[in-house]
Amino acid sequence: MEGDAHEAAGAEVSYVGDPRDLEDRSAEEPLAGRQIALIDLLDRLLNGGAVLTGDVVLSIADVDLVHINLRAVIRSITPDGPAPW
């Protein structure tokens, strides 16, 4: 039993992943409390792109009358990159 405890204490533990995930993030401000300007949000969205999807269903008495699928891709187009069309 005692030998097992020493072996377990000396065992190597490897972590595969981003080392930043191990940092203490308790000092960070929560996302809900952050102030961000709309222009900064749009800049970040256009810089990386975003895909928006949604469904709208209009029903009466559990009978679906209208079903609309919404899909949108938001991405900036630069002269350096090729046009998507």
C-alpha positions as CSV (number, residue, x, y, z in Angstrom):
1,M,0.0,0.0,0.0
2,E,2.7,2.5,1.0
3,G,4.6,1.7,-2.2
4,D,1.5,2.5,-4.3
5,A,1.2,5.9,-2.7
6,H,4.8,6.7,-3.5
7,E,4.4,5.6,-7.1
8,A,1.2,7.7,-7.4
9,A,2.9,10.7,-5.9
10,G,5.9,10.4,-8.3
11,A,3.7,9.8,-11.4
12,E,4.1,12.3,-14.2
13,V,1.0,14.2,-15.3
14,S,1.1,15.6,-18.8
15,Y,-1.3,18.3,-20.0
16,V,-2.0,18.5,-23.7
17,G,-3.6,21.8,-24.6
18,D,-3.0,25.5,-24.4
19,P,-1.0,26.5,-21.3
20,R,-3.1,29.7,-21.1
21,D,-6.0,27.5,-20.0
22,L,-4.2,26.8,-16.8
23,E,-3.7,30.4,-15.8
24,D,-5.7,31.8,-12.9
25,R,-8.5,33.8,-14.6
26,S,-10.3,34.8,-11.4
27,A,-8.9,38.3,-11.6
28,E,-10.5,38.9,-15.0
29,E,-13.6,41.0,-15.2
30,P,-16.7,39.0,-16.0
31,L,-18.0,39.3,-19.5
32,A,-21.3,40.7,-18.5
33,G,-19.7,43.6,-16.6
34,R,-17.4,44.7,-19.5
35,Q,-18.0,47.9,-21.4
36,I,-17.4,47.6,-25.1
37,A,-18.1,50.1,-27.8
38,L,-20.3,49.0,-30.7
39,I,-17.6,49.9,-33.2
40,D,-15.1,47.6,-31.4
41,L,-17.6,44.8,-31.5
42,L,-18.2,45.3,-35.3
43,D,-14.5,45.5,-35.9
44,R,-13.9,42.2,-34.1
45,L,-16.8,40.6,-36.0
46,L,-15.7,41.8,-39.4
47,N,-12.1,40.9,-38.7
48,G,-12.8,37.3,-37.9
49,G,-16.2,36.8,-39.5
50,A,-19.4,35.5,-38.1
51,V,-22.2,33.1,-39.1
52,L,-25.7,33.8,-37.8
53,T,-28.5,31.2,-38.0
54,G,-32.0,31.1,-36.7
55,D,-35.4,29.6,-37.2
56,V,-38.8,31.3,-37.0
57,V,-41.9,29.2,-36.8
58,L,-45.4,30.6,-36.7
59,S,-47.9,28.1,-35.4
60,I,-51.5,28.1,-34.2
61,A,-52.9,25.2,-32.2
62,D,-49.7,23.1,-32.7
63,V,-50.0,23.5,-36.5
64,D,-47.0,25.0,-38.2
65,L,-48.2,27.7,-40.6
66,V,-44.9,29.4,-41.5
67,H,-41.3,28.2,-41.1
68,I,-38.5,30.5,-42.0
69,N,-34.8,29.5,-41.9
70,L,-32.4,32.5,-41.4
71,R,-28.7,32.3,-42.3
72,A,-26.3,35.2,-42.6
73,V,-22.5,35.3,-43.1
74,I,-20.8,38.5,-41.9
75,R,-17.3,39.0,-43.2
76,S,-15.1,41.9,-44.3
77,I,-13.8,42.0,-47.9
78,T,-10.4,43.5,-48.5
79,P,-8.7,44.3,-51.8
80,D,-5.9,41.9,-50.8
81,G,-8.1,38.8,-50.6
82,P,-10.1,37.3,-53.5
83,A,-13.8,38.1,-53.8
84,P,-16.1,35.4,-52.5
85,W,-18.2,35.4,-55.7
